[in-house]
């Protein structure tokens, strides 16, 4: 298991140079990239098109080999098979089989991780409910909208309960409901100990969920650090108060002028369009209005909400339950009772049986001697076990 604060992804001097047919240098996609991503961290990888984000992600996943540099995932190279089983990946484009429905799609990816059937079906049901696709679970994926395909893509990235989740433009094509749910899910997963690498062009989404970001341009890092440090304007102070009338504002300006400060701007705060949209949709859902698209997702899947400490506790309980316990007196006497019952049954089987009376009125023949119809005592003694045949004979 990964300890708190442990480095999950470490990239040192990572460089990728693409060459043409004659091995001439064509373009340097990533140059001297240094990154450290820790456990329980949501790290944002930003940059315009062609800045090297997708190339860096593919090298971290082991899909591309770097020209120079070092990459370790959980202390191992990204090509290690054991490392790959702990990673969940949502690519920029949803590469799904269009003739499979949502249930069959998740079942296929669960089989790739050799998950038992019972556990696989349990996870599929929870994931479909979580991403809001339960009502369209048996519709072909090729008939889904782009936003719905991103939802099923997110579900397949979580089917193996990964320790490291890599998301490339996860909210592309999603409606505001799915986007809001995605951001809430990211925060929950990070609290539960998972590490998340997020690449997106939607800067507002990155700002809401990421703790640290790295901005690339031309394959190189141009800025990196905590969101608060990068966005904070240290030269300004913002005060939010109840609505002020003009006389009160004049007094405030006078006080600030006496302190040698000026009022830069006075505005009325505005609500976010996302918040307004979500309120309207929630009101429609309360009125139980019908819709043919994806529904609002349910709670986070139970297997994703289980903390590592809780999992270890469950394992310890199972191990303790599996240890042999001393038998009570009644249980200890049970084998002896079963052996006595077996002896009685065998005795009935080997006892001479009286032949059925014939249908005619002829007198019944005399019975044969008992010893002529009994089974071999040696065989019975072997069945009864050592010492038990002698006791039966003495009795």
N, C-alpha and C positions, 0 to 999 in steps of 0.2 A: 504494500500500500504506500501511497505517496504521503509523506508527512507534511503538516502545515508549513508553509513558507518554502518548501522544497522547489527547486527549479525543475519544471516539467519540460520546457522547450528551451534549448540553448543553441544559439546560432553565433558562430564566430567567423568573421572575415568571409562571409559567404559571397561567392561571385559566380555568375552564370553568363557565359559568352556563347552566343549562337553563331555558327559558322556556315558558310555556303558549301557547295559541292567540292570546291577546291581547297577547303579548310581555311579559307580566308575569313578573318573576323568580320562578321556582318553587323551584329548589334550586341551591346552589353546590356542585358536585361536587368541584372542585379549586380551591384558593385560594393564590396566590402561591407556587407550588412552584418550588424551586431545586434542581437536581441536576447532578452531573457524574460521568460514568461513563467510566473510562479503559480503554485496551486491555489485554487479558489479565486483566480484573477480573470477578469474579462478584459482582454487586450484587443484594441482596435488597430487595424492596419489600413491606413488611408492613403489616397493618392489619385491623381487623374488617370484616365485611360493610358495604358502603356508605361505606367510608372514602375512596374515590376511586381505588383501585389500577387497576381495569380501565379507568376513564375516562382516567387518565394514560397507560396503555399504548396505548390506541386513538389518542390524540393523537400519541404518539411514532411510531406506525405511519402516521400520516396518514389514519386512518379517520374521525377527528373533527377539526373545526376548532376551535382554541381561541378563547375570547372575548377574552382578552388574553394577552400573553406571547410568548416566542420559543423555538423548538425547532430545533436543528440536529443532523443525523446525518451523521457524517463531513464536517462543515463545510457541508452542504447542507440545504435544507429537506426535511422528511419526504415531501413530495409528489413529489420528484424521482424519475423512473423508474429512473435508474441506481442510486440509493440503495436502492430497494426490491429490486433484484436481489441485493443483498448482505445481505439480512435473512432470517432464518428465524424463523417464528412458529408457536407451538403455542397455540391459543386454549384458554379454559377448558373449552369443550365441543368434542368431536370432531365437526366438521361433515364427515362422510364420506359417500360414495355407497354405500348399503347393498348394492346389487346388483353392485358391483365386488369382486373379490377383492383381496388385499393387493398382488399383483404389478401388477395393472391400476391400482390406486390410485396407486402410486409412479410407474408409467409415465406416468400422466396429469399428475402434478405435474412430472415431469421434462420433458415436452413443453412445459409452460408456460414453462420457462426455455430452450427451444430447444436442448436438449442433443442431441448426435448420438446415434444409436441405439446404437452400440457402447458409448459411455461411459455412456449411460443404463442399459443392461442390466447393465453391470459394477457400477454403484453400487447398483442395486436388489438384486442378489444379496448384496452386502456388508452393506447396511443390514438386510435381512431376517434375515441371520445374526446381526448385532449385537444386534438387539432380541429375538431368540429366536422368530421367527415363520416360520422356514424350513419347518418341518414342516406348517404350516397356511397356506402362501402362496397356495393356490388355493381356500381357503374364503372364502365371501362375508363381507365386512366386517360386514354386518348380523347375522351369526351370532356375531360375536365378543363376549366379555364386555367390560365397561367397561375393565378393566385392559388387555386386549389391544388395544382401540381406542386407548388412550393410547399404547401401544407403537408402533402403526403411525402415529399422529399425530406422535410424536417422529421417526420415520424420515422422514416427509414434510417436517418442518421442517428436516432436514439434507440433503435431496436436492440442494440447490444449493450445498453446502459454504459456508454463510454466514459472513461476518465478524462479524455481530451476531446473536445468538440470543436471542429473547424468549420466555419460557416462562411461561404463566399456569396455575397449579395443575397442573404436569406429572405429579405422582405420584398424582393423585386416582383412586382405584379400583385402583391397582397393588398387587400383592402385595409382601411384603418383599424378595423376590428382585429384582423389577423396580426397586424403590425403591433398593436398594443399588447395582444396576448403573447406574441413572440418576446417582446421586451420583458414582460413579467416572468415568462418562463426562464429567460436567461438569468435573471436575478435570483430566481429560486434555485436553479442548478448550481450557480456559483456559491450560494450559501450552503449547499449540500456537499461542497468539496470538489466540484468539477472545475476544470480549467477550460476556458473558451477563448478561441481566436476568431475574431470577427472582422471581415473585410466588407465594406459597404460604401456606396456613394451617398447614401442618405445620412448626412452629417448629424441631423437632429436625433436620429435613432442611436447613432454611436455616442453622442453626447449624453443620452439618457442612461445608457447601460454600462459603458466602459469606464474603468478606473484609470487606465493609462492608454495612450495612443502613440502611434508612430506614423509620421507623414512622409511618404516617399515621393521623390520626383527624379526622373532619370535613373532609377534604380538605386539611388542613394538616400540616406536618411537626412531630411532637412529640418525636422523638429521631432522631439520625443519627450514624453514626460506625463505627469498627471494632468487630468483635465482641468482641475482647479488652478494649477500653476500656469498652464498654457493660455487659459481664457480669462483669468482674473486681470482686471484693469486696476492696478495698484494706485494709480493717480486719481481715481474717482471714488466717491462714497455715495451709495444709494440708500435712501430712506423711504420706506413705504408707510404711509399713514392714512387715516380716514380722509375723506374729501375735505379740502380746505377752501374757504372762501377767499376773496381777493384781499380783504384787510389782514387776514391771518398770513397769507403769502407775503404781503408787504412787510409784516413784522419779521418773518423768517429771512427775507432778503436783507433786511436791515441788520439783523443779528449776524448773518454771515459776512456782510460787508464790514462790520466792526471787527470781525476776526480775520479780515483780509482774504475772504473767500467769495466766489461768485456762484450764483445759481446757473448751472449750465443749461438745464432744460426742466420743464415742468409738464408732465404728460399724465394722462389717465391710463392705468394699466389695462391691457387687453387680455382676454382669455385666449387659449390656443384653439385653433380650428379643429384639432384632433379631439379636444375635450368636448366641444360643441357637437361634433359628429357622433361621438360615442354616447352622449346623453340622448340624442335623438333616436339612435338605434336601440338603446336600452329601453326607452319608452315604448317603441314599437314592439319590442319583445315582450314587455309586460302586458301589452294589449293582445298578445298572441296572434299577431299578423303573420300570414304565411309567406314563405320565401322558398324559391327553388334552388338556391345556392347553398354554400357552406353555412353552417350554423356557428354561433359563438362556441368556442371550445370549452370543454369541461375542466375539471381540476387536473393538476399535474399528475401523471401516471404514478401509481403507488411505488413501483419498483425504481422510479427516478427520485422519489421523495425520501427513500430510505437512506439514512445517514450511515457512513462507514462504521461509526462506533456502535450503532444499533445492530448493524449486520454482524459485527464481530461478537456481540453479546448473544445473538441468536445462534451463531455457530457454536459458541461455548455451551449453550443450553442443550443443543442437539448432541454434542459430544458427550456431555454428562449423562444424558438420557440413554445413550448407547452403551455405557459401561455396565458390566454385569453387576446386579444387585443381589445381596443375600436373600435366599428364598425363605418365606415363612414356613412354620412347622407343617401347616396343612399342605402347602405346595411341595414340601420335601417328601411328604408321605404319598403324594399322588403317583409317582412312578411305581411304588410297591403295589398300590391298589390296582393299577393298570396291569401289572404282571400277573396278579392273582386272577383278575378277570380273564386274561388271555389263557391261563391254565385251565380255567373252567370251560371255556369255549372249546379248547382242544380236546378236553376230556369228553365233552358231548359228541364231538365229531368222531372220535375213535370208538365210542361205546357201540355195542351190537344193537342193531335196529331190528324190530319184529317185522317180517314181510307182510304185505297186505293180504287180507283174506281173499281167496279166489272167488269168482262169481258163482261157480257151481257149488253144490252142496257136498262135494267130496270132502272127506276129512283132511284137515291140514297136516302136512308132513311134519315129522319131528324136527325141532330146531337143531341146527348144527351146533357143535361145541363152540363155546365163546371164543376160544383161542383161535379157531379157524378163520374168523372174520375180522379180527383185530389187526390194525396196522403194525408195522415193524416198530417195536418200542425204541430201537436205537435212533430212528428218524425223529420220533416225538421228543426224545431226550435232547437231541441236538437243537430242535426248535425251541424247547423250553429253556435252554441254556444250561451251563454247568451247575451241577448240584441240585437242580430243581426236579429232574427226572427221578433221582433217588428218593427224594421226599415223597413224590407221587406214588412210587412203588411201595414205600413203607406204609403210606397211608392206606 
